[in-house]
Amino acid sequence: MFAGLRGVPRADLPREIVAGITLAALAIPLNIGYAQIAGLPAVVGLYAAIAPMLVFALLSSSRQLVASPDAPIAALIASLLGALAVAGSENYVELAYAQSLVCAAVFLLFYVFKLGFLANFLSEPVLVGFIAGLAVEILTSQVKKILGITTTSEEFFPEVWEIVTKIPQAHWWNVLIGVATMAVILVLRRLAPMLPGPLIALVAATAAVAATGLNSKGVSVLGSVPSGLPTPHFPSGVTLGQWASLIPGAIAICAVTLADGLLTARRYAEQHDYRIDGNQELRAFGASNIAAGLTGSMTIGSSASRTAAMDSVGSRSQIPSLVCAVVVAILLAFFSDLLAYLPNAALAGIVAVAVIKLIDVRKLAELWRLRRSEFWIAVVCLLGVPVLGSLSAVVIAFLLSAVDMVRRASKPSTAILKPGPAGRYIRAHEPGPGPAVYRFEGPLFFANADTFKTEILALETTDVVLDAEAISDVDTTGAEALRQVEAQLTAAGRRLVVARATGGLRDLLTHYEFNLTHFDSNEAAVEGVRSGRSPDPGPQGG
């Protein structure tokens, strides 16, 4: 405990406290906005900045990672719970609390069994496309709030078309407030990045609505927010079947949090020369989501944007998270009436600015330039999130990534080698006289076993030296192909020997009951085949 609070000199405490006030200024409007995205009351988002944030700050090994609701999690909650209950209903809210507890259970299972590595199975193209898809989905909902319109279409493209056709029906005061809010944030971000732009824009919009009475002219406002601190509450009215239905979504939320949160935490730990414990981060996320589920909060994950903001103002500990929790608690206990006139269009503008950068156009362009197959995987995931739903999109993109990986591995680099300078062997266009040296670069497995067998048997030479330096693994299909190659060469009076195999590969070939001759170098293997010498009989030989 308290690892994230260590290492701060007493002289730096004022800076950490100011950073905490800045974090609260960011968290208040964003948490309300993300709660609205998730279909939850504003106070649920604000509660997420109290007990859950406190627990994470005390248990995290990272000194800078900020735990909070974020756009991907809010969109996932809306997508997942929308299939179980009507957004905004009492059962929907109780399901959101239950979702936090199920996520906590998944995080803690990952912690107990040390499964944090599973986040690595989300490739970068999948993650880039998934986050961008969620951002597109969120932006669509925020555009409706800024325009002050409602739609009846439930499918993505028909809904977009309906939004376009209803633009003439937009409430122009709403539009003015939303666009002005976005403009203020963007201008302050460029001219005065140290100022809390979202809070300044929200305060200005709220003051304008309260002073001019625009709420009586059709401008939608937040309305009353319950005052007081969160109280212990266990989700009620959630059936056993609904609890079970929350598990796939919890796994998706945890996977996204791990992929984003652990990478962010490690990046800042390396930058500022301290160590983090990834397993401890899992425990911290688990405990903080228990606090969320039991105090009427929404599920929390990590926020890369708020973490970056804290780093930019010089914070080097979790103290700002503690300060933020205190500031939000004071707001809810004594000043919640100030939130009633918050215009929803301003909140939508704040969220829109926050999520637009989640569409990483630069990374998509880089994928297009470096590997087109991964670009199309990212695009499939991007479009799949709003069209098919978040879970379906991730599953499809993951399967496409797996197929793409197998496709590439099925065509490994292979080469015929010939003697070169200084006793080294270099690539040749065709085998020379004597034993052929064949190099296979990649694991030998079901997808490329036939290529391996066909290319070796096509060599019209007396004997074959298999340069196995780059063969990292052999599955049973690959082992069978190797066995067939050995048998056919032997039947033709030719010999197969292995050169430069690693100790692990030798052990594996022993496990498969091969009795191949091994040499430490290609040169020794060629010389040994020519002379009939076997200095290293069997897989375990020197």
Buried (B, 14 or more C-beta within 10 A) or exposed (E): EEBBBEEBEEEBEEBBBBBBBBBBBBBBBBBBBBBBBBBBBBBBBBBBBBBBBBBBBBBBBBBBBBBBBBBBBBBBBBBBBBEBBEBEEEBBBBBBBBBBBBBBBBBBBBBEEEBBEBBEEBBBBBBBBBBBBBBBBBBBBBBBBBBBBEBEEEEBEEBBEBBEEBEEEBBEBBBBBBBBBBEBBBEBEEEEEEEBBBBBBBBBBBEBBBEEEBBEEEBBBBEEBEBEEBEEEEBEEBEEEBBEBBBEBBBBBBBBBBBBBBBBBBBBBEEEEBEBBBBBBBBBBBBBBBBBBBBBBBBBBBBBBBBBBBBEBEBBBBBBBBBBBBBBBEBBEEEBEEBBBBBBBBBBBBBBBBBBEBBBEEBBEBBBEEBEBBBBBBBBBBBBBBBBBBBEBBBBBBEBBEEBEEEBBBEBEBBBBBBEEEEEBEEBEEBEEBBBBBBBEBBBBBBBBEBBBEBBBEBEBBBBBBBBBBBBEBBEBBBBBBBBBBEBBEEEEBBBBBBBBEEEBBEBBBEBEBEBBBBBBBBBBBBBBEEEEBBBEBBEBE
